[in-house]
Amino acid sequence: MSDIDRGEDLIAAARAAGAAEAEVYIKTARVRRVGLLPIPDPSRPRVTVSAIEERGVALRLLDDRRRWGFAWRSSGGELEGLVADAIESARRSIPCDDPGAADEIPCAPAGGEIADPGIYDDRWLSAPVGFVLDYLGEAVSAAAHVAGRCAVVERALLSSAQTTVRLINSRGFDGQYEKTPTLVSVSMVPVESGARASLEERSGCRLEDISPRDCGVEAALRALPVRPAAASPESGPPLILGPRTTASLLAALIPEILGTSRKAPDPNGAERSRGSIANSLKLPAMTLLDDGRAPGMVASAPFDGVGRSTGRTVLVRDGEQCGRLSAADGHAIRPSYREPPRVGATTLILEPPADEIEAADPDSFLRVESALFQPGFKIWRVRVLRGEWYAGGSPAGPADGLKWEGPLQRILSGVRWRGKDVRFFHPGMPIGAPSIRIEGLGPWIVEAASARPESRARRAASEEIQPQARSAASADRRP
């Protein structure tokens, strides 16, 4: 009898052992990784192909003293001791006082019809290795064209999985779905002085959702050396951020937006959030949502890690918090069967207002193709890695190495919508972002040459970035 078929038996055994509630989470994964390594000879790149299969079962239960217990087994493990281990885990826990706490998420009742979020495409694993190598070769060629002699591709990697998830609980829920989470990564190492190591990733569940060329171009742009900055064509020109740079800004804002930023004691000894956007910052016309059913995204699923239906939750509208991630609204995620469910984000999307008219670019502006956003308690720092001054609509010289620092509110209050071209990226998690304009930042400081990043020996850079891309099974951070 397979693990999938034994779910009901585990529920019955847990209830017979005294559990008030029980939940079984079963996940299987078949993973293929194909890597293209142009170093040391770009004309004859080395190819790596690997495949693994994994299956695991997790049992979560609530005992008669309202203590949660959790235990799991990987493929081949004896399931007979799973119930005893989960009960022992509950005995070592404290009673559940907050049913919305991260490790105390209640089981979901039986739901209605489960909609398909478009997360399965069997072409990823059925495609011949030669097709995948051509696909990765497109990323390598695009990166090499942009980087020139400044940096080289160390590795292009595609990791794809075919996963099946089944969730059963004692409240009558029984759901199952399949998905094909896939991660593409391109890592670069510097060759010339001033170039940088970089790693760019894209994720998706469908073949058409990931452009290898775009991934290669962005990896190369982030690796290019800093050029001497030209003088600004005017005082305090607005910034134009492309979707990828906006995604970097949003990724830096996530701890503030979700209220997970560092805590600082207030005068009464309690903890307060350091500058949560919901409490102290305003971003006009901003709509930020978490979409657990965004079509084709690796984070999407028809139900969450405890069986609740997923969907769109608006977190911020017009700069004001209007929602939050909660266990009651389908935000219980399970990175793997080895971890109990916890509340977390799936796919964050920054949406321009539906009635906003796309604004034309001003005569003079600073186009930022790549930047670093460094959060701070009171001061944020913005560093342009790759930028271009524009005057009269035409390029007016490089703007690499520019630095600005100031309060986060200065950045957010200057945001204006430039377009509605929402695109998806993977700077640590799936993020959808449009291009935006930021006004009122200044003065900009030209970074001293001594402070610019210098190239390191190829071997040292290789060891530092460790471009082992996360497997698609790990990229599947959701149920």
N, C-alpha and C positions, 0 to 999 in steps of 0.2 A: 504494500500500500504506500502511495507517495505521500510526501509532506502535505501537498495540496489537499489530498483526500482525508488527512488525519486532523484537519482543523476542528471539525465538529467533535471528534473524540477528545481533543485537548480541552475544549470548552466544557464538555460534560465532566471530565476528570477534575477540572478546577472547581466546578460547582459542587461536585461530590466531596471534595476536600474542604469545603466550607467557604469558598470564595463567594462574596456577595455579587460581584461582577467579574467577567473575564473577557479577554480580547486576544485573538490570535492574528498575527501579522506574518504573512508568508511572502517571500520575495525570491525570484529566480532571475539570474542574469547570464547572458551569453555575450562576451565582450571580445571585440577584435581591435587590435591596435596596429596601425601601419605607419612606419616612420621613414622619412626621406632625409638623409644626412649628407649634405654636399661637402662637408669638411672631412678630409683635407683636400679632396679632388672634386671640384664642382662638375667636371666633365664626366665623372664616373661616381655619382653619389651612392653611398651605401644604403641598403634597404633593410629594414627590420620588420618582421611580421610576427605577432604573437596573438594567442587566443586563450581565454580562460572561461570557465563556467563556474558559477557559484549559486548556491541555494541555501537559504536560511529561514528559520522559524523563530518568532519571538512571542512570548506569552506575557501579558500584563494583566494583573488581577487586583481587585480590591477586597481585603479581608473583612471579617466581621467587626473589626475595630477601626474601619475606614483608613487603613494604611495601604498604600499602593506598593505592589511588588512587581519586579521585572526580571525576566531571564530569557536567554536565547540559546539556540544551537545552530551551528553551521551544518552544511551537507555532510551526512555520514554520522552525525552525532546521535546518541541515544535520546529519544524524546521522552522516554519513561520518567526520567528524573527531572524533566522540565517543570512540572507542577510543583514538586517539592522545593526546587530552587527558587521559584517565584514566591512561594509562601514564606520561605526563609528570608528572602529579600524584603518582603512586607514587614516581617517581624523586626527587622532592623531599621525600619522607617518610622517617621512620626505620623500621627493621625492627620488626615486631610482637613485643614481648616479653611482653605481657600481653593474651591474647585476650579478656579481659573489659573492656578499656579502652573509653572512650566512642567513640573513632573506630576501634576495631579489633574490632568485633563480627563474629564468624564467620558465614558464611552458614548458613542452616538446611537440614537434609536434607528430603527429600520427606516430608510428613506424611500423616495419615489424613484422615478426613472432616471438613469444616469446618462447624461449627454456626453457625446464624444468631442473632446477639445482638439482633435486633429493632431495627435502626438505619436502616431505610428506610421512608419515608412520602411517596409522591409528591403528597400533598395540599398540601404546603408550596408547591411551585412551580406546581402546576396550579390552585390557588385563584385566583379573579379578584382583581384589585387592590382592588375594592370590599370584598370579604370581609376582606382583610388590613387595610384602613383601619378597618373596624368592630372588628376584633380589637385594633388599636392604640388605637382610641378608647376601648375599655374600660379600658386601662391609664391613659390620660390622665384619664379621668373619675374613676377611683379615686384617682389621685394628687391631683387638684384638690380632691376632697372632703376628704381628710385634711389637705392643706397649707393649705386656706383661702386667706387673703390673705397668708400668710407667704412663700410661694414659688410659682413657676409652672413648669409643664413647658416646657422648652426644645425637647426633641425626644423622640419615641418612634420607635424604629427596629427593623425586622425584617429580618435578613439571613439568607437561606437558600440552601443550595447542594445540588446533586445531584452527587455525586462518584463516580467509579469508580476503583478502585485495582487494579492488576495487578502481581504480583511474580513474577519468574522468576529462577532461578539455575542454576548449572552442577551443582548437587548433585541436580537433578531436581525441585525445588519449582516449582510453577506454580499460583498461587492468584489469585482475583479476588473482589471484593465491591463492593457499592454502598451508599452511605449518604446521608442528608440532614441534615447538621449545620446547626443553626439557632440563632441568637443573637437574643434580644430585649433591648433596653436602653431605659431611661427616664432622662433627665437632667433635673435641676431646677436652677433658678437662684434666688437669694434676692431677695426684694422688701422685706421688713421687716427692721429692725435685729435682729441676732442669728441670722437664718436662714443656712443654709449651702448651698453648691453640693453636689450629690450625683449619683451615677451608680449605678444598680442594673441588674444583668444576670441573665438566665436563659438556660439553654441546654438543648437536647434534640434528638432526631431524629424524634420523633413529635408530632403536633399536640396530643395530650392531655397531653403531658409538661410544657408550659409554661403557667402561668396568668398572663395579662397583668394581671389585677387584683392578684394578689399582688406582681408586679413593681412596679406603680404605687404600691401602699400602702407597700412597703418604701422606695422612692425618696423618698416624701414624709416618712416617719418620720425618715429620715436628714437631711432638709433643715430640719426644724422648729427654731425658735429654742430656746435653753436657757431653761427656766422657773426662777424662784427656788426653790431646794430647801427643802422643809419639814424639820422636825426628825425624826430617826428615831424610830419608835414604841418601839424597845427597843435595847439595846446589842448591836451585832454581829449583826444579823439575817442569815439566809442570803440568797443571791442566787438568783433563778430566771431562767435564761437560756432564751429561746425557741430553736428550731432555727436561725434566721438568725443570732442572736448567737453560738451555739455554733459555727456555721460560721466566723464571724469569728475566734473564738479558735483554731480548728483551723488556719485559714489562716496565722495568726501563728506557730503552732507548727511548720509544715511544714519550715522549714530545720533545726530541732532534730530533729524526728522522722526525717527522711530523711538526717541527717548532713551536710547541706550548709551548716550555719551557719559563721560566720567561724572561722578557725583562729588559734590563739595559740601561740607557741613555748613548749615546756616547758623546764625547766632544762638538759636535755641537747641543746637546739637543735632537736629534732624538733617537728613540728606536732601539736597535739592539738585535738580538737573542743571548742568552748566549750559545755559543758553539754549534750551530746547526751542525750536522754531515755533512749536505750538504755543509757547508761553510768552516769548519776547520778540520774535522776528516776524517780519511781514514780507511777503513776496507777492506783489500785485498780480492778479489774474492767473495765479498758479493753480493747476489741478494736478495733484499727485495721487496716483492710485496704485493699489496692489491688485494684480489680476492673476488669480490662481487658475484661470482657464484661458489664458492668452493662446491663440492658435499656434501650434508648432513649437512652443517654448519648452525647454527641458524642465522647467519648474511646474509646468501645468499638469493637472490630473483631474479626473471627473469628481473625485472626492479626496479629502485630506487624510492625514495620517491616523485619524480615528473614525473616519467614515462620514464626516459632515460634507455637504455639498460645497464645492469651491465656487468662486465668482469674483466680481469686481468690487473692491472696497475703496471708496474715495477717502484718502487720509487727510489731504489738505485741499481746500478750495478757496481761492482768492486770498491766500496767505493765512487762512484760519483753519485750525484743526477741526475736522468734522467727522472723523472716524479713527479707529485704531485697530491694530491687529489683536484678535482675541480667539480663544479656543472655541467660543460659541459660534463664530462666523466663518469657520472653515480655514483657519490659519495654523492648524497643527501640522507640522512638518516632521518627516522622518528621514534623515540622511541615509540611514540604512536600517536593516533589521537588528543591528547590534545596539541601537540607541532607542530609548523611549521617546514618544512624541514630545515636541516642544513648540511653543508659539514662535513663528518666524515669518519673514517675508518670502514671497515667491518671485514674481516678476514686477519690478517697479517701473511705472510708466509716467513720464512727465508730459502732460498734454497741453497744447496751446488752447486758448478759448475757442469755442466753435464759431463764434461770431467775429473773431478778430480778423481784420484785413491784413494780409501780408504786407509788411512795410518795405519800401525800397531802401537799398543801402545808401547811407549818406555819401557825400563827395569824398570825405576823408575818414578813414577808419583803420583799425588794426585788426587784420584777420589772423586769428590764432588757430594753427593747425594741430598743435600739441602743447600741453601745459601741465604743470604740476600744481595741485592745490593742497596746501599744507595747513590743516586745521590747528587752531590754538584756542586757549581759553578766552582771551580778549582780542588777540591779533591773529588774523589769517594771512598767509603768504601765497602769492600767485607768482609763478615763475614760468615765463614763456620759453618753451624749448624750441618751438619752430613757429615763426610768425612773419608777417609781411605788412609793411606800411602801404596804404593805398591813398592816393590823392587824385581827385578828378576821375575816380573809377579805374585808375591804372596803377600798377605796382610802383612804389616809390622807394624801395629798399628793404633789406631784411630788418627784422625786429627781434632776433633771437637774443636770449640772455636777459631780457628785461625782467625786472622784479618790481612787485608792488606789495605793500603790506598795510593792513588796516583792519577795522572791525568787519565782521561778516555782514553786518547790516548794510554797509556801503556797497557790497557786491550785490546783495539781494534786492535792495531798493532800486538799483539801476537796471534791473532786468526788463527788457522789452522783447516782445515776440517778433522774430524775424520771418519765420516760416512755419509750415505744418508738416515738415518732412521728418516725421518720427521714424527713427531707425533703431535697430536693436544691437546691443553689444554685450560683452561679457567681462567687465572689469571686476572679476571676483564673484559676480552674480549677474543674472539677466537684467538688463536695464534698457528701457526704451526712452529715447531723448530726441528732441528736435534741435535745429540751430536757433540760437538766441543772440540778442544784442545786449551788451551791458554798457551803460553810460555812466559818466561821472567818476571813473577811477583815475587816480593820479595823485601825486606825480609818479612817473615811472623812473626807476633807477637802472642805469646800464650796468650790468654785472661786470666786475673787474675780471680781466683775463685770468688772473691767478685763482679766481673762485670757480672758473668753469670746469666742468668735469673733464678730466684727462682720460685718454684711452689707457686701458690696462693690457697687460699681456693676454694673449688669446686664451691661454690655459687658465689664467686666474679668473678671467671673465666667465669662462665656461663653468668653472667650479662654483662661482658665486651664484649664477642664475639658476643652475641646476634645472635645465629645461625639461625635466620629466613631467609632461603634461598630465594633469589629473585624468584618471580613467573616466569613461562615460558613466560608469556605475557610481563614481564619487560625484561626478557632475550632476547626477540625478539627486539633487539635494532635497527633493520632495518625496512624498509618500510613494 
